[in-house]
Amino acid sequence: MKYKYIMYNIQKQFIFILCIFFFTVMGFNVALAEDFEVVCQQITESNTGCPGISSSECKVLLQKCSDYYDEQAEKISEDITKTSQQKDTLSNQIYLFKKKIQNLDYQISQSNIKVKGLSGQIEDTRSSINETSLDIQDSQNKLTNILRIIYEEDKKPAIEILLEGSLSDFFSNLVYLESLNSKISEIIESTRNLRGYLQDQELKMDGEVSQLQRTIALQALQKEENQQNQYQQQQYLNLTEAQYQEQLKDKKEIESKSAKIKSMLFSLAGTDDTKAPSFGEAIEIAKSVGAITGVRPAFLLAIISQESAIGRNVGQCVLTDAEGNGKKISTGAPLAYARAMHPTRDIPPFLEITKKVGRDPYNTPVSCWIYDVRGGNPYGWGGAMGPAQFIPSTWNLFTNDLTKLLGKAPDPWAIKDSFTASAMYLADLGAKAQTESAESKAAGKYYGVSGSYNSMVMRRANCIQTFIDSGTMSSYCEGLIF
């Protein structure tokens, strides 16, 4: 068992080194994509980074893994978009089937009501036919009686007629009976016609009922078909939803791995010292920070360049007391007014910040107050800290996030710390959009006043972006940056 474990680790190490060779020497090979995924997975699960290779080789491999995970995240995002569209389509189809079923239910209910109404009419008609038939039978009986009487009268001999009474009475009775016979005959004919009409109506209503029943049967079949389709689409939707949730889960896992890789790249980028970095080191730090915050590296570096000449000028003054007095570092001359730092807004957090990072608050450089007196009243304050030139109260807004990312108390005078804080602030100000308009507005908000500051930052950003893209820089840009 121990032997198998040793061989497994040797195999993993071999794949790891083989991938490094192909990615650093020969470039990406699709055939090794699966092994590469295994290596990147091992790195994200490791607490030791890239065992057995140099820092520079580790950077190359980590960047490859970062690009790989970004590509995977983009593909999953595209799949999520397609799946979401499929969900919408299926939901719309289910909605349409539901509306069709509701409409068929309404039609079936209407047809059933009509059948019920016609059934009632048929019953009434049948009752009327029965009553009419009885009337016909009664009239026929009456007519039979009259005819029998007339027949009997006609058979009487003349002597009997004379003995019974007046001859005129006899003929009057015959006329009356003939008249009655004619009227009853008319009644019988009319009643028969009525019965015929009612029978026709009964047949017609029976036909309508039969047609409605066939329609109801067809509607019921259509309803059943729509219900089956709705159920099938719902099943597809459930499967699509499960796929969608699985894709979201995969995307979250990829993003987590990507964040781990970028964090490792971040830890290898540049230096945490307060010594100003070289331009190349500054670019690498800006790229690493930009990958985490979403801020364009050239724009971030342009801000740092504008604020402190990329860390070469982090302040020419120091605070001398908690009242806001300060002095020039180069001459030791006190400032004309107690404007080195805002005494209530910024000095308390400044003392806390310097204590956490082990700095002497009265021997740590900060920006000087720019002399501005109007009508005998001074305006503005100094006290901005480090390469990014944060005032203490603003720096404290990012302390918690910086501590989580850096794993230590953030130092405004440390290069990486200040770059990261600046990028976080710019991201909050809208620079993540990475458009010229958004970056220009973010620059103005960063400084506090729009105008020439925005224009200068964007010119610097264009110079730095050209250098990143082509490796060259004009003499104008060199003068601007260096």
C-alpha positions in Angstrom: 0.0 0.0 0.0 2.8 2.4 0.9 4.6 1.5 -2.4 1.4 2.3 -4.4 1.1 5.7 -2.6 4.8 6.5 -3.3 4.3 5.6 -7.0 1.1 7.6 -7.2 3.0 10.7 -5.9 5.9 10.1 -8.3 3.4 9.9 -11.2 1.7 13.1 -10.2 5.1 14.9 -9.8 6.1 13.6 -13.3 2.9 14.9 -14.9 3.4 18.2 -13.0 7.0 18.6 -14.3 6.0 17.5 -17.8 3.3 20.0 -18.0 5.7 22.8 -16.8 8.1 21.8 -19.6 5.4 21.9 -22.3 3.9 25.2 -21.1 7.1 27.0 -20.4 9.1 25.7 -23.3 6.8 24.4 -26.0 3.6 26.3 -25.2 0.1 24.9 -24.7 -0.7 21.5 -26.2 -4.3 20.5 -26.5 -3.4 16.8 -26.1 -2.1 17.6 -22.6 -5.2 19.6 -21.6 -6.5 16.9 -19.3 -3.2 16.5 -17.5 -2.9 20.3 -17.3 -6.3 20.5 -15.7 -5.0 17.9 -13.1 -1.9 20.0 -12.4 -4.0 23.2 -12.0 -6.3 21.3 -9.7 -3.4 20.1 -7.6 -2.1 23.7 -7.3 -5.4 25.0 -6.1 -5.6 22.2 -3.5 -2.0 22.8 -2.4 -0.8 25.0 0.4 2.8 25.1 -0.9 2.2 26.6 -4.3 4.5 25.0 -7.0 6.7 22.4 -5.4 10.0 21.7 -7.1 10.2 24.6 -9.5 11.5 28.2 -9.3 9.4 31.2 -8.6 9.7 32.5 -12.2 8.6 29.0 -13.6 5.8 29.0 -11.0 4.6 32.4 -12.2 4.4 31.1 -15.8 2.5 28.0 -14.8 0.1 30.0 -12.5 -0.6 32.4 -15.3 -1.4 29.5 -17.7 -3.8 28.1 -15.1 -5.3 31.5 -14.5 -5.9 31.9 -18.3 -7.2 28.3 -18.5 -9.8 28.9 -15.7 -10.8 32.2 -17.2 -11.4 30.4 -20.5 -13.4 27.7 -18.7 -15.5 30.2 -16.8 -16.3 32.1 -20.1 -17.4 28.8 -21.7 -19.6 27.9 -18.7 -21.0 31.4 -18.8 -22.0 30.9 -22.4 -23.5 27.6 -21.6 -25.4 29.2 -18.7 -26.7 31.8 -21.1 -27.9 29.2 -23.5 -29.5 27.1 -20.8 -31.2 30.1 -19.4 -32.6 30.9 -22.8 -33.8 27.2 -23.1 -35.5 27.6 -19.6 -37.3 30.7 -20.8 -38.4 29.0 -24.0 -39.7 25.9 -22.1 -41.4 28.2 -19.5 -43.1 30.1 -22.3 -44.3 26.8 -23.9 -45.6 25.5 -20.6 -47.4 28.8 -20.1 -49.0 28.5 -23.6 -50.0 24.9 -22.9 -51.5 26.0 -19.6 -53.5 28.7 -21.4 -54.7 26.2 -24.0 -55.8 23.8 -21.3 -57.6 26.6 -19.5 -59.3 27.6 -22.7 -60.4 24.0 -23.5 -61.7 23.7 -19.9 -63.8 26.8 -20.6 -65.0 25.4 -23.9 -65.9 22.0 -22.4 -67.8 23.7 -19.6 -69.7 25.8 -22.1 -70.5 22.8 -24.2 -71.6 20.8 -21.2 -73.9 23.7 -20.2 -75.4 23.7 -23.7 -75.9 20.0 -23.6 -77.6 20.4 -20.2 -79.8 23.1 -21.6 -80.7 21.1 -24.8 -81.4 18.0 -22.7 -83.8 20.1 -20.6 -85.5 21.4 -23.8 -85.7 17.8 -25.2 -87.4 16.7 -22.1 -89.9 19.6 -22.3 -90.5 18.8 -26.0 -91.1 15.2 -25.3 -93.6 16.1 -22.6 -95.3 18.5 -25.0 -95.3 15.7 -27.7 -96.9 13.3 -25.1 -99.5 15.9 -24.1 -100.2 16.7 -27.8 -100.6 13.0 -28.5 -103.1 12.7 -25.7 -105.0 15.7 -27.0 -105.1 14.0 -30.4 -106.4 10.8 -28.9 -109.0 12.7 -26.9 -110.1 14.6 -30.0 -110.2 11.4 -32.0 -112.4 9.8 -29.3 -114.8 12.8 -29.4 -114.9 12.7 -33.2 -115.6 8.9 -33.1 -118.6 9.6 -30.7 -119.9 12.3 -33.0 -119.6 10.2 -36.1 -121.4 7.3 -34.3 -124.2 9.7 -33.3 -124.5 11.0 -36.8 -124.5 7.4 -38.2 -127.2 6.4 -35.7 -129.3 9.5 -36.6 -129.0 8.8 -40.3 -130.3 5.2 -39.7 -133.5 6.4 -37.9 -136.7 5.9 -40.0 -138.8 8.9 -40.9 -141.7 7.8 -38.7 -139.4 7.7 -35.7 -138.1 11.2 -36.5 -141.6 12.5 -36.7 -142.7 10.9 -33.5 -139.7 12.2 -31.6 -140.5 15.8 -32.4 -140.0 18.5 -34.9 -138.3 17.8 -38.2 -136.5 21.1 -38.0 -134.9 20.0 -34.7 -133.7 16.9 -36.3 -132.0 18.7 -39.2 -130.6 21.3 -36.8 -128.9 18.6 -34.7 -127.4 17.1 -37.9 -126.0 20.4 -38.9 -124.6 21.0 -35.5 -123.0 17.6 -35.4 -121.5 18.1 -38.9 -120.1 21.5 -37.8 -118.7 19.9 -34.6 -117.2 17.1 -36.6 -115.5 19.6 -38.9 -114.0 21.6 -36.0 -112.7 18.6 -34.2 -111.1 17.4 -37.5 -109.4 20.8 -37.8 -108.2 20.5 -34.1 -106.9 17.0 -34.8 -105.0 18.2 -38.0 -103.5 21.2 -36.1 -102.5 19.1 -33.2 -100.9 16.6 -35.5 -99.0 19.4 -37.2 -97.9 20.6 -33.7 -96.8 17.1 -32.8 -94.8 16.8 -36.1 -93.1 20.1 -35.4 -92.2 19.1 -31.9 -90.9 15.8 -33.1 -88.7 17.6 -35.7 -87.4 19.9 -33.0 -86.6 16.9 -30.8 -84.7 15.3 -33.7 -82.8 18.6 -34.3 -81.9 19.0 -30.6 -80.9 15.4 -30.4 -78.5 16.1 -33.4 -77.2 19.2 -31.7 -76.6 17.2 -28.4 -74.8 14.5 -30.4 -72.6 17.1 -32.1 -71.8 18.8 -28.8 -70.9 15.5 -27.2 -68.6 14.8 -30.1 -67.1 18.2 -29.7 -66.7 17.7 -26.0 -65.0 14.4 -26.6 -62.6 16.1 -29.1 -61.9 18.9 -26.7 -61.2 16.4 -24.0 -58.7 14.6 -26.2 -57.1 18.0 -27.1 -56.9 18.8 -23.4 -55.3 15.5 -22.6 -52.8 16.0 -25.4 -51.9 19.5 -24.1 -51.6 18.1 -20.6 -49.2 15.5 -21.8 -47.2 18.1 -23.7 -47.2 20.4 -20.7 -46.0 17.5 -18.5 -43.3 16.7 -21.0 -42.1 20.3 -21.2 -42.2 20.5 -17.4 -40.0 17.4 -17.3 -37.6 19.1 -19.8 -37.7 22.3 -17.7 -36.8 20.3 -14.6 -33.9 18.7 -16.4 -32.8 22.0 -17.8 -33.1 23.6 -14.3 -30.9 20.8 -12.9 -28.4 21.4 -15.7 -28.6 25.1 -15.1 -27.9 24.7 -11.4 -25.1 22.2 -12.2 -23.5 24.8 -14.5 -23.8 27.5 -11.8 -22.1 25.1 -9.4 -19.3 24.4 -12.0 -18.9 28.1 -12.6 -18.6 28.8 -8.9 -16.0 26.1 -8.5 -14.0 27.4 -11.5 -14.2 30.9 -10.2 -13.0 29.7 -6.8 -10.1 27.9 -8.4 -9.3 31.0 -10.5 -9.4 33.2 -7.4 -7.0 30.8 -5.6 -4.6 30.9 -8.6 -4.8 34.7 -8.9 -4.2 35.0 -5.2 -1.1 32.9 -5.6 0.0 35.0 -8.5 -0.6 38.1 -6.4 1.6 36.8 -3.6 4.4 36.3 -6.1 4.0 39.6 -7.8 6.6 42.4 -7.1 7.6 43.3 -3.6 5.9 44.5 -0.4 8.8 46.8 0.4 8.4 50.5 0.5 11.2 50.9 -2.0 9.8 52.2 -5.3 9.5 49.3 -7.8 11.0 49.4 -11.3 8.6 50.1 -14.1 8.6 46.4 -15.1 7.9 45.3 -11.5 5.1 47.9 -11.2 3.5 46.6 -14.4 3.5 43.1 -13.1 2.0 44.2 -9.7 -0.7 46.2 -11.6 -1.5 43.2 -13.8 -1.8 40.9 -10.7 -3.9 43.4 -8.8 -6.0 44.1 -11.9 -6.8 40.4 -12.3 -8.3 40.4 -8.9 -10.1 43.7 -8.9 -11.1 44.0 -12.6 -9.4 47.4 -13.0 -7.3 47.8 -16.1 -3.6 47.6 -15.2 -2.5 50.5 -17.3 -5.1 52.8 -15.7 -4.2 51.7 -12.2 -0.5 52.3 -12.9 -1.4 55.7 -14.4 -3.1 56.7 -11.1 -0.1 55.6 -9.0 2.2 57.4 -11.5 0.1 60.6 -11.2 -0.1 60.4 -7.4 3.5 59.4 -6.4 5.6 58.8 -9.6 5.0 55.1 -8.9 6.2 55.2 -5.4 9.2 57.6 -5.9 7.5 60.4 -4.1 5.3 59.3 -1.2 5.4 62.6 0.8 7.8 65.3 1.8 6.4 66.1 5.2 5.9 64.5 8.6 3.3 65.1 11.3 4.7 66.7 14.5 1.8 66.5 16.9 -1.8 65.4 17.2 -3.0 69.0 16.6 -2.2 68.8 12.8 1.2 70.6 12.9 3.9 69.3 10.6 7.3 70.0 9.0 9.2 69.6 5.8 11.5 66.5 5.9 14.2 68.0 3.8 14.6 71.2 5.9 12.9 70.5 9.1 11.0 73.8 8.7 7.6 73.8 10.4 4.5 74.4 8.2 3.1 77.9 8.4 -0.3 76.5 9.5 -1.4 73.4 11.4 -2.6 71.8 8.2 -0.3 68.7 7.9 -3.3 66.4 8.6 -7.0 66.9 9.6 -6.9 66.6 13.4 -10.3 65.0 14.0 -11.0 63.1 10.7 -7.6 61.7 9.9 -5.1 61.9 12.8 -6.9 59.2 15.0 -7.0 56.6 12.2 -3.4 57.6 11.1 -2.1 56.8 14.6 -4.0 53.5 14.6 -2.7 52.6 11.1 0.9 53.3 11.9 0.7 51.4 15.2 -0.6 48.3 13.4 2.2 48.3 10.8 4.9 49.2 13.3 5.7 52.8 12.0 6.5 55.9 14.0 3.6 58.3 13.2 5.9 61.3 13.6 8.7 60.0 11.4 6.6 58.5 8.5 6.4 60.6 5.3 3.0 62.0 4.3 2.0 64.6 1.6 2.6 68.2 2.5 -0.2 70.8 2.8 -0.3 72.8 -0.4 -0.2 76.4 0.6 -3.6 78.0 0.0 -4.6 81.0 2.1 -7.6 83.1 1.1 -8.3 86.3 3.0 -6.1 85.2 5.8 -7.8 81.7 6.1 -6.0 78.5 5.1 -7.7 75.9 3.0 -7.1 72.2 2.5 -5.1 69.6 4.3 -2.0 67.4 3.8 -1.5 63.9 5.2 -2.0 61.6 2.2 -0.1 58.3 2.7 2.1 56.1 0.5 2.3 55.5 -3.3 -1.5 55.6 -3.7 -1.8 58.8 -1.6 -4.8 57.7 0.6 -5.9 60.0 3.4 -6.2 57.8 6.6 -10.0 58.0 6.9 -10.4 56.7 3.3 -7.8 54.0 3.8 -9.7 52.6 6.7 -12.7 51.9 4.4 -10.7 49.1 2.8 -8.8 47.8 5.8 -11.0 44.7 6.3 -11.0 43.6 2.7 -7.2 44.2 2.4 -6.5 42.3 5.5 -8.5 39.3 4.2 -6.7 39.4 0.9 -3.2 40.1 2.2 -3.4 38.0 5.3 -1.9 40.8 7.4 -2.5 44.3 8.5 -2.3 46.4 5.3 0.5 49.0 5.0 -0.2 52.2 3.0 3.5 52.6 2.3 4.0 49.0 1.0 3.9 48.9 -2.8 1.5 45.9 -3.2 -0.8 47.0 -0.4 -1.1 50.5 -1.8 -1.7 49.2 -5.4 -4.4 46.9 -4.2 -6.1 49.5 -2.1 -6.1 51.9 -5.0 -7.5 49.3 -7.4 -10.3 48.5 -4.9 -11.2 52.2 -4.6 -11.1 52.7 -8.4 -13.3 49.6 -8.9 -15.9 51.0 -6.4 -15.7 54.3 -8.4 -16.7 52.5 -11.6 -13.4 51.8 -13.3 -14.2 48.1 -13.7 -16.2 49.0 -16.8 -12.8 49.7 -18.4 -14.2 52.3 -20.8 -12.5 55.7 -21.3 -15.5 57.6 -19.9 -15.8 55.4 -16.8 -12.1 55.5 -16.1 -12.0 59.3 -16.5 -14.9 59.8 -14.1 -13.3 57.4 -11.6 -10.0 59.4 -11.8 -11.8 62.6 -11.0 -13.6 61.1 -8.0 -10.3 59.5 -6.8 -8.6 63.0 -6.8 -11.8 64.8 -5.7 -11.8 67.3 -8.5 -12.4 66.6 -12.2 -10.5 68.5 -15.0 -6.8 68.5 -15.8 -6.2 65.6 -13.4 -8.5 63.3 -15.4 -6.8 64.3 -18.7 -3.3 63.7 -17.3 -4.2 60.3 -15.9 -5.7 59.2 -19.2 -2.6 60.3 -21.1 -0.4 58.4 -18.8 -2.7 55.3 -19.1 -2.5 55.5 -22.9 1.3 55.6 -22.7 1.5 52.6 -20.3 -1.0 50.6 -22.3 1.0 51.1 -25.5 4.1 49.9 -23.7 2.2 46.8 -22.4 0.9 46.0 -25.9 4.0 46.8 -27.9 7.0 47.1 -25.5 7.8 50.6 -26.8 7.3 54.1 -25.5 7.6 57.5 -27.1 10.0 60.1 -25.8 6.9 62.1 -24.7 5.6 59.2 -22.7 9.0 58.6 -21.2 9.1 62.2 -20.0 5.6 61.9 -18.7 6.1 58.6 -16.8 9.7 58.8 -15.7 
